[in-house]
């Protein structure tokens, strides 16, 4: 049979109602809780301080009188300061971990006695399941007949059992998810599930998050929304600090991120705190983190783990307790295998990774995002812009068709809406603006596709790592050389096309040899192109 076991502190004030018979006319929590016929307590675990031993003896005697079936077990505790949170929590924690709980019993933790500090500690330890039971709270009753026995209520900390509380939490979660989506009623099921997971992590975790996905998928906007959500939930109270790591190069990267002392290098005319310090107690968003150099990655890892780092030129570390969100459109695991990204840093920021889909992967969400962008434009310029039915259908039909590439994802969509809304006569987008914008988008996508194909061509020949080590000048030149070589029937023909001006100024021409030597600089041969 399961037993009901109460664990409570002897109340030096409330349990002390004097020593004569009139004490029975007053409410005493530890005695009164045993006076209820519907609550049969099998065992009472009493925690007390030695200086109140006389009060303990009287209280135990009175409990036996009103509830002779209750077994009383006393535990002497030693407290120097019952108002010291750390001391009280440590003592009660040690008691809970040393107590032999029987999972078949029902444990009730009495929180009506002891200092407020002790009551808070009992609540926290019960919520954390160090005391595997429920809370019981007692109070004096109304009227003379129930004064001594008082009342009691049992509190179950599983809040899902309380309908109104559960409904309130569910509504808060719905509001949070809508906030993360900027209020857009998205329809893509996979995306909605992703945002639900992000909401749970954002409100419950302080660990780094990694937002992956293509350029323009909304990583920066989502990071700012996560920050605002965390701040509204009192998870952080500092600033939102954002930096695109692709803009950081060389010594400037170190100084920008970690700060520097005055005179640390040429041009350092004053001390600079750095972005990590600026984000202290706030959130740091490092977009395109794959662009960071290996030295900066090593210092960032130390800053994440130790909450401290060494500014450039400093001999003492600086502390900063920031939360981190990283963004990347690169495959960071591939970057690790090719030596461009630290595996230990990836392991640290990869605890929570969320892959944001591109706009083309969410065709059902194009319409609500179109409406959002149109409304946002009107708010920004202070003038509401609409679109007629025919124009709306034409644009949305194109937007979800195979002809719509959406290379830059939401940036493409936002740009398209801005252009059409700006050119709309009398604030109403017509078929003419839609037709013009569709042509512009397709032209831009075709140009981008050609550049992408040429860039991929070099990667197929040399490998991504070697291409990444080329200067832009060499890469562009080499792409053109390869394209012309592939369109030529022989090495000589390719050479004539490439050197058609300079060859006229030479007495002896050897276009084939010039082209062969140029390709050899990059470990390439014409017949393997």
C-alpha positions in Angstrom: 0.0 0.0 0.0 1.3 3.5 -0.9 1.9 5.7 2.1 1.4 9.4 2.4 4.6 11.0 3.7 4.8 14.7 4.6 8.2 16.4 4.7 8.2 19.8 6.5 10.1 22.2 8.7 9.2 22.9 12.3 7.9 26.5 12.4 9.6 28.3 15.2 6.9 31.0 15.0 3.7 29.5 13.6 4.0 26.2 15.4 4.6 28.0 18.7 1.2 28.7 20.2 2.3 28.6 23.8 2.5 25.8 26.3 -0.9 25.6 27.9 -4.2 24.2 26.7 -5.2 27.4 24.9 -2.7 26.4 22.2 -5.5 24.2 20.8 -7.5 27.3 20.0 -4.9 28.5 17.5 -3.8 27.3 14.1 -0.5 25.5 14.1 0.6 24.3 10.6 2.4 21.2 11.6 -0.3 20.0 14.0 -3.3 21.2 12.0 -2.3 19.4 8.8 -2.7 16.1 10.7 -6.2 17.0 11.9 -8.1 16.3 8.6 -9.9 13.1 8.4 -9.7 12.9 4.6 -5.9 13.3 4.7 -4.5 10.4 6.6 -0.7 11.0 7.0 1.3 7.8 7.5 4.6 9.4 8.2 5.8 12.9 9.0 9.5 13.8 8.3 10.3 16.7 10.6 13.3 18.9 10.0 14.2 21.1 13.0 17.0 23.1 14.6 18.4 22.0 17.9 17.5 25.2 19.7 13.9 24.4 19.2 14.0 20.9 20.6 11.4 21.7 23.4 9.0 23.0 20.8 9.6 20.0 18.7 8.8 17.6 21.6 5.5 19.4 22.3 4.5 19.5 18.6 5.2 15.8 18.1 3.2 15.0 21.3 0.2 17.0 19.9 0.5 15.3 16.5 0.3 11.9 18.2 -2.8 13.0 20.1 -4.7 14.1 16.9 -3.3 11.4 14.6 -1.9 8.4 16.5 -1.4 6.5 13.3 1.2 9.0 12.0 4.8 7.9 12.4 7.1 10.9 13.2 10.7 10.9 12.2 12.8 13.9 13.2 15.9 15.2 11.5 18.1 17.7 13.2 19.6 20.4 10.9 22.1 23.1 11.6 21.6 26.6 10.1 23.7 29.6 11.0 21.5 32.0 9.0 18.0 30.7 8.0 17.7 33.7 5.7 20.9 32.9 3.7 19.6 31.4 0.4 22.8 29.6 -0.5 23.1 28.0 3.0 19.4 27.0 3.1 19.3 25.6 -0.4 22.5 23.6 0.1 21.2 22.1 3.3 17.8 21.1 1.8 19.5 19.9 -1.3 21.8 17.6 0.7 18.8 16.3 2.6 16.9 15.4 -0.5 19.8 13.7 -2.2 20.6 11.7 1.0 17.0 10.7 1.7 15.8 7.2 0.5 12.7 8.0 -1.4 10.3 5.1 -2.1 8.6 5.6 -5.5 5.6 3.8 -4.3 4.9 6.4 -1.7 3.1 9.8 -2.2 5.3 12.6 -0.9 3.8 16.0 0.2 6.3 18.8 0.8 4.8 21.2 3.4 5.7 24.9 2.5 3.7 26.8 5.2 6.5 26.8 7.8 10.0 28.0 7.9 11.4 31.3 6.5 10.3 32.6 3.1 13.8 31.6 1.9 13.2 28.0 3.1 9.8 27.9 1.4 11.3 29.1 -1.9 14.0 26.5 -1.7 11.5 23.7 -1.0 9.5 24.9 -4.0 12.5 24.9 -6.3 13.7 21.5 -5.2 10.2 20.0 -5.6 9.8 21.5 -9.0 13.2 20.0 -10.0 12.1 16.6 -8.6 14.8 16.4 -5.9 11.7 16.0 -3.7 9.6 13.6 -6.0 6.2 14.7 -4.9 3.7 17.6 -4.7 3.5 20.7 -2.5 1.0 21.0 0.3 0.1 24.4 1.7 -2.0 25.0 4.8 -3.7 28.0 6.3 -6.0 29.0 9.2 -9.6 28.4 8.6 -12.5 30.7 8.9 -14.8 30.6 11.9 -14.1 29.3 15.4 -15.0 25.7 14.6 -12.3 25.3 12.0 -9.7 27.6 13.4 -7.3 25.1 14.8 -7.5 22.5 12.0 -7.4 25.2 9.3 -7.4 24.4 5.6 -5.0 22.9 3.1 -4.4 22.6 -0.6 -2.2 20.2 -2.6 -0.4 21.9 -5.5 0.7 19.8 -8.5 3.6 21.4 -10.3 2.7 19.8 -13.5 1.1 23.0 -15.0 -0.4 21.1 -17.9 -3.0 19.7 -15.4 -4.4 23.2 -14.9 -6.6 24.0 -17.9 -6.6 27.8 -17.7 -2.8 27.9 -17.1 -2.2 25.4 -19.8 -4.4 27.5 -22.2 -2.5 30.6 -21.3 0.9 29.0 -22.0 -0.4 27.5 -25.3 -1.6 31.0 -26.4 1.8 32.5 -25.4 3.5 29.9 -27.5 1.2 30.6 -30.5 2.0 34.3 -30.1 5.7 33.6 -29.9 5.7 31.5 -33.0 3.7 34.1 -34.9 6.2 36.7 -33.7 9.2 34.7 -35.0 7.4 34.6 -38.4 6.8 38.3 -38.4 3.1 37.7 -38.1 3.1 36.0 -41.6 0.5 33.2 -41.8 2.9 30.7 -43.4 1.4 27.5 -44.8 4.4 25.3 -45.4 4.1 22.5 -42.7 7.8 21.7 -42.5 8.6 25.4 -42.1 6.0 25.9 -39.4 7.4 22.9 -37.5 10.8 24.3 -37.8 9.7 27.6 -36.3 7.9 25.8 -33.4 11.2 24.0 -32.6 13.1 27.3 -32.8 10.6 28.9 -30.4 11.2 26.2 -27.8 14.9 26.4 -28.0 14.9 30.2 -28.0 12.8 30.4 -24.8 14.5 27.6 -22.9 18.2 27.5 -24.0 21.2 29.9 -23.7 23.4 27.7 -25.9 24.6 28.7 -29.4 22.3 28.3 -32.4 23.3 27.8 -36.0 20.9 29.1 -38.7 21.9 27.5 -42.0 20.4 28.0 -45.4 20.8 29.8 -48.7 21.4 33.6 -49.1 18.2 35.5 -48.6 16.4 32.8 -46.7 15.8 35.2 -43.8 18.6 34.2 -41.3 19.3 37.8 -40.2 15.7 38.7 -39.7 15.0 35.5 -37.7 18.1 36.1 -35.5 16.7 39.6 -34.6 13.3 38.1 -33.9 14.9 35.5 -31.6 16.7 38.2 -29.8 13.5 40.2 -29.2 11.7 37.1 -28.1 14.5 36.2 -25.6 14.5 39.8 -24.3 10.7 39.8 -23.8 11.1 36.6 -21.8 13.9 38.1 -19.7 16.4 35.6 -21.0 18.8 38.5 -21.9 19.0 42.2 -21.1 21.8 43.4 -23.4 22.0 44.6 -27.0 21.6 42.8 -30.3 24.9 42.9 -32.1 25.2 41.8 -35.7 28.2 41.4 -38.0 28.7 39.8 -41.4 31.9 37.9 -41.1 32.5 38.2 -44.8 33.3 41.9 -44.2 36.1 41.0 -41.7 39.6 40.5 -43.0 43.1 40.2 -41.4 44.0 42.3 -38.4 40.7 44.2 -38.7 38.8 41.0 -38.0 40.5 40.5 -34.7 40.1 44.1 -33.6 36.5 44.3 -34.7 35.5 41.1 -32.9 37.7 41.2 -29.8 38.6 44.9 -29.5 42.1 46.4 -29.1 44.1 48.6 -26.8 45.4 52.0 -27.6 48.5 51.7 -29.8 48.0 48.0 -30.4 48.8 48.6 -34.1 49.2 51.5 -36.5 46.0 53.5 -36.5 44.8 52.3 -33.1 44.6 55.8 -31.6 42.1 54.8 -28.9 40.9 51.7 -27.1 38.1 49.8 -28.8 35.8 47.3 -26.9 35.0 45.0 -29.8 31.7 43.4 -30.8 31.9 40.5 -28.3 32.2 43.0 -25.4 29.4 45.1 -26.8 27.2 42.0 -26.8 27.8 41.4 -23.1 24.5 40.1 -21.6 22.9 40.4 -25.0 23.0 38.4 -28.3 25.7 38.3 -30.9 24.7 37.3 -34.4 27.7 36.2 -36.6 26.4 35.9 -40.1 28.4 33.9 -42.6 30.6 32.5 -39.9 32.3 30.3 -42.4 34.1 33.3 -43.7 36.0 33.8 -40.4 39.8 33.0 -40.5 41.1 30.1 -38.4 42.8 32.4 -35.8 39.5 34.2 -35.2 37.7 30.9 -35.0 40.1 29.7 -32.2 39.6 32.9 -30.2 35.8 32.7 -30.7 35.8 29.2 -29.4 37.6 30.2 -26.3 35.3 33.2 -25.8 32.2 30.9 -26.0 33.6 28.4 -23.6 35.3 30.6 -21.1 33.3 33.8 -21.5 36.5 35.7 -21.8 39.0 36.7 -24.5 42.1 38.7 -25.0 41.8 42.0 -27.0 44.5 42.8 -29.5 47.5 44.3 -27.7 46.1 43.5 -24.2 47.8 41.4 -21.5 44.6 40.9 -19.5 41.5 39.1 -20.6 38.1 40.8 -21.0 34.9 39.1 -19.8 31.7 38.9 -21.8 28.7 36.7 -21.2 26.8 36.8 -24.5 24.5 34.4 -26.3 25.4 33.4 -29.8 23.6 32.8 -33.0 25.6 31.9 -36.1 24.5 32.1 -39.7 26.0 30.3 -42.7 25.1 29.4 -46.3 28.1 27.1 -46.5 28.4 23.4 -45.7 30.4 23.8 -42.6 31.1 20.1 -42.3 32.6 20.1 -45.8 34.6 23.2 -44.7 36.0 21.2 -41.8 37.1 18.3 -44.0 38.9 20.8 -46.3 40.6 22.5 -43.3 38.9 25.9 -43.5 36.7 25.5 -40.4 37.6 24.2 -37.0 35.8 21.0 -36.0 35.8 21.9 -32.3 34.1 25.2 -33.1 31.5 23.5 -35.3 30.8 21.0 -32.5 30.3 23.9 -30.1 27.9 25.9 -32.3 26.2 22.9 -33.8 24.1 21.9 -30.7 21.0 23.6 -32.2 21.2 23.7 -36.0 18.2 24.9 -38.1 18.2 24.6 -41.9 16.1 27.4 -43.3 14.5 26.5 -46.7 14.7 28.8 -49.7 11.6 30.5 -51.1 11.4 28.1 -53.9 11.0 25.2 -51.4 8.0 27.0 -49.9 5.8 27.8 -52.9 2.6 27.9 -50.7 4.2 30.6 -48.6 4.9 33.0 -51.5 1.4 34.6 -51.4 1.4 35.4 -47.6 5.0 36.7 -47.9 4.0 38.8 -50.9 1.2 40.4 -48.9 3.6 41.0 -46.0 6.1 42.7 -48.2 3.4 44.9 -49.8 2.1 46.0 -46.4 5.6 46.6 -45.1 6.4 48.8 -48.1 3.3 50.9 -47.4 4.3 51.3 -43.8 7.8 52.3 -44.7 6.8 55.0 -47.2 3.6 56.1 -45.4 1.3 55.3 -48.3 -0.8 52.2 -48.7 -0.2 50.4 -52.1 -2.7 47.8 -53.5 -2.7 45.5 -56.5 -5.6 44.7 -58.8 -6.9 41.1 -59.1 -5.6 40.4 -62.6 -2.1 41.7 -61.7 -2.0 39.7 -58.5 -3.0 36.5 -60.2 -0.4 37.0 -62.9 2.4 37.6 -60.5 1.6 34.8 -58.1 1.1 32.3 -61.0 4.6 33.3 -62.2 6.0 33.2 -58.7 5.2 29.5 -58.2 6.0 28.4 -61.8 9.2 26.6 -62.9 10.3 29.9 -64.5 10.7 31.6 -61.1 14.2 30.7 -59.8 14.3 33.0 -56.7 18.1 32.9 -56.5 18.2 35.4 -53.7 15.0 34.1 -52.1 13.2 36.7 -50.0 15.5 39.4 -51.1 14.3 38.8 -54.7 10.7 38.9 -53.6 11.1 41.9 -51.4 12.9 43.7 -54.2 10.2 42.8 -56.7 7.4 44.1 -54.5 9.4 47.4 -53.8 9.9 48.0 -57.5 6.3 47.3 -58.5 4.9 49.3 -55.6 7.2 52.3 -56.4 6.2 52.4 -60.0 2.4 51.7 -59.4 0.3 54.5 -60.8 -1.9 56.1 -58.1 -0.8 53.5 -55.5 -2.3 50.5 -57.4 -0.1 47.8 -59.1 -1.4 46.8 -62.5 -0.5 44.1 -65.0 1.9 46.5 -66.7 4.1 46.7 -63.6 3.9 43.0 -63.1 4.8 42.2 -66.7 7.8 44.5 -66.5 9.0 43.0 -63.2 8.7 39.4 -64.5 11.0 40.3 -67.4 13.5 42.0 -65.1 13.6 39.0 -62.7 14.1 36.5 -65.5 16.9 38.5 -67.1 18.7 38.8 -63.8 18.3 35.2 -63.0 19.6 34.2 -66.5 22.7 36.4 -66.0 23.2 34.9 -62.5 22.8 31.4 -63.9 25.6 32.0 -66.4 28.0 33.3 -63.7 27.1 30.3 -61.5 27.7 27.8 -64.3 31.1 29.3 -65.1 32.1 29.3 -61.4 31.0 25.7 -61.1 33.0 24.8 -64.2 36.3 25.8 -62.5 35.2 23.9 -59.3 34.6 20.8 -61.4 38.1 21.0 -62.9 40.2 22.2 -59.9 38.1 21.4 -56.9 36.4 23.9 -54.6 39.4 24.3 -52.3 41.8 25.4 -55.1 39.2 27.8 -56.6 38.7 29.4 -53.2 42.5 30.2 -53.1 42.4 32.1 -56.4 42.2 35.9 -56.6 39.1 37.2 -58.2 41.2 38.5 -61.2 42.7 35.0 -61.8 39.4 33.3 -61.4 37.5 35.5 -63.9 40.4 35.3 -66.4 40.7 31.6 -66.1 37.0 31.0 -66.5 37.1 32.9 -69.8 40.2 30.9 -71.0 38.5 27.6 -70.2 35.2 28.6 -72.0 37.1 29.6 -75.1 39.3 26.5 -75.0 36.3 24.3 -74.7 34.7 26.0 -77.8 37.8 25.5 -79.9 38.7 22.4 -81.9 42.4 22.6 -81.1 45.0 24.2 -78.8 46.2 26.4 -81.6 42.7 27.6 -82.4 42.1 28.5 -78.8 45.5 30.3 -78.7 44.6 32.4 -81.8 41.3 33.5 -80.3 42.9 34.4 -76.9 46.0 36.2 -78.3 44.4 37.7 -81.4 45.8 41.2 -80.7 49.2 40.6 -79.2 50.1 37.9 -81.7 50.1 40.5 -84.5 53.0 42.3 -82.8 55.3 39.3 -82.7 57.6 38.1 -85.4 57.3 34.6 -84.3 54.0 33.4 -82.8 53.5 30.3 -80.8 49.9 30.7 -79.5 49.8 27.0 -78.5 52.9 27.3 -76.3 51.6 30.5 -74.6 48.3 28.9 -73.8 49.9 25.7 -72.6 52.2 27.6 -70.2 49.3 29.7 -68.9 47.2 26.6 -68.1 50.2 24.9 -66.5 50.3 27.7 -63.9 47.1 26.2 -62.5 48.0 22.5 -63.1 45.7 22.3 -66.1 46.1 20.9 -69.6 44.0 21.8 -72.6 43.0 18.2 -73.5 41.5 17.7 -70.0 39.3 20.7 -70.0 
